[in-house]
């Protein structure tokens, strides 16, 4: 398989961007990058620590710089953070420089998936279901604006979800199944 363009995954936290992205990159022989993990690696601290120490706007600055850098690299699969679409320059770069797949999941499904996850700074000290509904209302239009493809995640296994993404990319000519 060979990709004609880089692939960028967007969606709310817990939608499966990292899991699907890692699998997609492996199956296509491409480099996988998780933007949150890359920020953590470069800063030497977790996203939660960056939020606590510097605040969300400073984190978004780092995220926007990283998106500008990574979207300029060919042949990658990039799993973005859930808020990567909040800034217009990031949305433009994602949409123009690659094929964007929005992994869409309902807030209730996400709350169920993340019921034991304590590492998400935007879910600390609040009812996760209520907060995810707020984030969904705010971000769903932005994800749709930037996306070339919308994949409903529902309940398929990560392997099935990866296959759905691959099939969409192949049908659209983004993926050449006979290539490198």
C-alpha positions as CSV (number, residue, x, y, z in Angstrom):
1,X,0.0,0.0,0.0
2,X,1.1,3.5,-0.7
3,X,-0.5,6.8,0.4
4,X,-0.7,9.6,-2.1
5,X,-0.9,12.1,0.9
6,X,-0.3,12.1,4.6
7,X,-3.3,11.2,6.7
8,X,-4.4,13.2,9.7
9,X,-6.9,11.9,12.3
10,X,-9.1,14.3,14.2
11,X,-11.9,13.7,16.8
12,X,-12.7,14.0,20.4
13,X,-10.5,12.4,23.1
14,X,-11.1,8.7,23.3
15,X,-12.4,8.4,19.7
16,X,-9.6,6.0,18.8
17,X,-7.2,8.4,16.9
18,X,-4.0,7.0,18.4
19,X,-5.1,3.3,18.2
20,X,-6.3,3.6,14.6
21,X,-3.5,5.8,13.6
22,X,-0.8,3.4,14.9
23,X,-2.5,0.5,13.1
24,X,-3.0,2.4,9.9
25,X,0.6,3.5,9.8
26,X,1.8,0.0,10.5
27,X,-0.3,-1.5,7.7
28,X,0.8,1.2,5.2
29,X,4.5,1.2,6.3
30,X,4.3,4.8,7.3
31,X,5.6,6.8,10.3
32,X,3.0,7.3,13.0
33,X,3.0,10.5,15.2
34,X,0.7,11.3,18.0
35,X,0.8,15.0,18.5
36,X,0.1,14.9,22.2
37,X,2.8,12.4,22.8
38,X,5.3,14.4,20.7
39,X,4.5,17.5,22.7
40,X,5.1,15.5,25.9
41,X,8.4,14.1,24.6
42,X,9.7,17.5,23.6
43,X,8.6,19.3,26.7
44,X,9.5,16.5,29.1
45,X,6.1,16.7,30.9
46,X,2.6,15.3,30.4
47,X,-0.2,17.2,28.7
48,X,-1.9,17.5,32.2
49,X,1.3,19.0,33.6
50,X,1.5,21.5,30.8
51,X,-2.1,22.5,31.3
52,X,-1.5,22.9,35.0
53,X,1.7,24.8,34.7
54,X,1.3,26.9,31.7
55,X,-2.5,26.8,30.9
56,X,-4.5,25.7,27.9
57,X,-3.5,28.7,25.7
58,X,0.2,27.9,26.0
59,X,-0.5,24.2,25.2
60,X,-2.5,25.2,22.2
61,X,0.5,27.4,21.0
62,X,2.7,24.3,21.2
63,X,0.1,22.2,19.4
64,X,-0.3,24.7,16.6
65,X,3.5,24.9,16.1
66,X,3.7,21.2,16.0
67,X,0.9,20.8,13.5
68,X,2.6,23.4,11.2
69,X,5.8,21.3,11.4
70,X,4.3,17.8,11.1
71,X,1.8,18.6,8.3
72,X,4.7,19.7,6.2
73,X,6.2,16.2,6.4
74,X,5.3,13.7,3.7
75,X,4.0,10.2,4.3
76,X,2.9,10.3,7.9
77,X,-0.1,9.3,9.8
78,X,-0.8,12.0,12.5
79,X,-3.2,11.5,15.4
80,X,-4.0,15.0,16.6
81,X,-5.1,16.0,20.0
82,X,-8.9,16.5,20.5
83,X,-8.5,20.3,20.5
84,X,-6.2,20.6,17.5
85,X,-9.0,22.0,15.4
86,X,-9.7,24.9,17.7
87,X,-7.4,27.3,15.9
88,X,-8.2,28.3,12.3
89,X,-4.5,28.1,11.1
90,X,-4.3,24.5,12.3
91,X,-7.6,23.6,10.6
92,X,-6.3,25.2,7.3
93,X,-3.0,23.3,7.5
94,X,-4.6,20.0,8.3
95,X,-7.2,20.3,5.5
96,X,-4.8,21.6,2.8
97,X,-1.7,19.4,3.5
98,X,-3.3,15.9,3.9
99,X,-6.4,13.8,4.0
100,X,-8.3,14.4,7.2
101,X,-10.3,11.6,8.7
102,X,-12.8,12.6,11.5
103,X,-13.3,9.6,13.8
104,X,-16.7,10.6,15.1
105,X,-18.1,9.1,18.3
106,X,-21.0,10.2,20.4
107,X,-20.3,11.9,23.8
108,X,-22.1,9.1,25.6
109,X,-20.0,6.4,23.8
110,X,-16.8,8.3,24.7
111,X,-17.9,8.7,28.3
112,X,-18.4,4.9,28.5
113,X,-15.0,4.3,26.9
114,X,-13.1,6.6,29.2
115,X,-15.0,5.8,32.4
116,X,-11.7,4.8,34.1
117,X,-9.4,7.3,32.4
118,X,-8.0,9.8,34.9
119,X,-5.3,11.4,32.6
120,X,-7.6,13.8,30.6
121,X,-7.1,17.3,31.9
122,X,-10.3,18.6,30.4
123,X,-12.3,16.0,32.3
124,X,-10.9,16.6,35.7
125,X,-13.3,17.6,38.4
126,X,-16.4,17.6,36.2
127,X,-19.0,15.1,35.1
128,X,-17.3,13.5,32.0
129,X,-20.6,13.0,30.2
130,X,-21.7,16.6,30.6
131,X,-18.2,17.9,29.6
132,X,-18.0,15.6,26.6
133,X,-21.4,16.8,25.4
134,X,-20.1,20.5,25.7
135,X,-16.9,19.6,23.8
136,X,-18.9,17.8,21.1
137,X,-21.2,20.8,20.6
138,X,-18.2,23.1,20.3
139,X,-15.9,20.9,18.2
140,X,-18.1,18.7,15.9
141,X,-18.6,21.6,13.4
142,X,-14.8,22.2,13.4
143,X,-14.0,18.6,12.8
144,X,-16.5,18.4,10.0
145,X,-15.1,21.6,8.5
146,X,-11.6,20.2,8.3
147,X,-12.5,16.6,7.4
148,X,-12.4,15.0,4.0
149,X,-13.9,11.8,5.5
150,X,-16.2,11.2,8.5
151,X,-16.1,7.7,10.0
152,X,-18.6,6.8,12.7
153,X,-16.7,4.8,15.2
154,X,-19.6,3.2,17.0
155,X,-18.6,-0.1,18.5
156,X,-16.3,-1.8,16.0
157,X,-13.0,-3.2,17.2
158,X,-9.9,-1.1,16.5
159,X,-9.0,-3.6,13.7
160,X,-12.4,-3.2,12.0
161,X,-12.2,0.6,12.4
162,X,-8.8,0.7,10.8
163,X,-10.2,-1.4,7.9
164,X,-13.1,1.1,7.5
165,X,-10.6,4.0,7.3
166,X,-8.4,2.1,4.8
167,X,-11.4,1.3,2.6
168,X,-12.5,4.9,2.6
169,X,-9.0,6.1,1.7
170,X,-8.7,3.5,-1.0
171,X,-12.0,4.4,-2.6
172,X,-11.0,8.0,-2.6
173,X,-7.7,7.3,-4.3
174,X,-5.7,8.5,-1.3
175,X,-4.4,5.0,-0.8
176,X,-3.0,2.9,-3.6
177,X,-3.4,-0.7,-2.5
178,X,-1.0,-2.0,-5.1
179,X,1.7,0.6,-4.3
180,X,4.8,0.6,-2.1
